[in-house]
């Protein structure tokens, strides 16, 4: 019995390892090809528009761009294997170093957003499903529809207009007030966390108040999605026979809701939340631009506008890996929560 | 235990007006074995679920009287209903594949009513659940308690279901097509188990089925339902001598292995069966 279960687990592990390596290889190949197919000449980006032809040729061979495409790909792979994503033209740092600097703020933003979205969205969806057609249900549906259909940049500007310009309750753009700029020594590079760790409480409150607006905007977007999915899953679960059984046993309604129906729904929700989280990590581009949040999204946009291809490809690569990682994590949680696939 | 139902109506509001499903059912019962037979859609399941107020949320219930001892079921508070459900009356559904919670173990599901109704601690409820599983004659109950519903056979699942519903020591057990989803051999075992437990505990039983011979074999009294009403109520022993043409027609329908027929008989329905007698 145990032996068979272990063998099954081993098979699952090996198939998922195989599928991950295939996906990863595909991701690398596609990002590489996009970088080479793009009608942007990286040489011009380095040397400028008016460089003499011999300089252009020298840089081209220095960058290895005069070699066959397959050889270039192998070189790219070899660099990738040691974590070398090339050098950014714009910042003149290694792309890896840039990403290590810009990713933590995005992580901080997306994580606070997803926590907010889950804390509000899941209970809202559950309660709405438990009283279909009620006023609360209509409210939840209207808000979540709006949250998904209003573009993030509109929402962001609206927030800024109301909470910053009109009411003055929250600070405007940026990650921290100007007086605290560079005060906190970087540890995790997530400013709120670092400020708390080092006891810079002034900086902590400033960073936290700067985090609220972009996090709210991002949260609202995935909140809508999470609420709608939770409501739909719960609605289905509440109509199932095991819920009737639970009620017939005399289980009180709140336990029917949270233990019996939600117990079954949570399995599917894990995947929904993981994907929403992944899209926050990547989709923060617009929000970061609106709020000048120094994160990966802003880095990606600026690099793209400056034709800084190494940076663009590196950031794309990292985002792709995050997607794969979160998918894997969701898969793992799924196996943990659902006895039928264990 | 005394159950009284008088002039029970259940209907559903729909796009084309109000659709009545149960139209004026009345009966009373004590600790006896009552069978309710009828075809699909005759209202037998809804009637039974109304006793625990487990009808679908959009169903409209109306009755002159629907009493479980001194509790008025229709006006009962959630708290009063909780005192009936699982504690004084249990309900066994048709298919354990759907009726058991897929993400809870058999033991957890049986322990739940024990904790709720008997106030047992987690540990005591777990032990008592294994004891309940033994009572429904599951071999190796301690191991089965750790299994999930998808790891159980149909018959085993239905035993778990029975254990769960008997855990609160109810006075009435409602079996809603409790054996229809099972193999013929398992069916007989489960029915015998139900009958045995019900007799031993001196409980009332409502056995809902579309299987007339089975019901007449296991019950004291049979209600025959058609189109939302009770068309006939007879002692089970006299079912063969019943007078209503619908009951007669039903009795003639099952094909016999001993006397094969080229064409199976079909009920010749009369519109007046659905009318008020």
Interface residues (C-beta under 8 A of the other chain):
Chain A: X240 X241 X242 X244 X245 X246 X247 X248 X249 X250 X251 X252 X253 X260 X263 X264 X267 X337 X338 X339 X340
Chain B: X52 X54 X78 X82 X83 X84 X85 X86 X87 X90 X91 X93 X95 X98 X99 X100 X101 X102 X103 X104 X105 X112 X113 X116 X117 X148 X150 X161 X164 X165 X167 X168
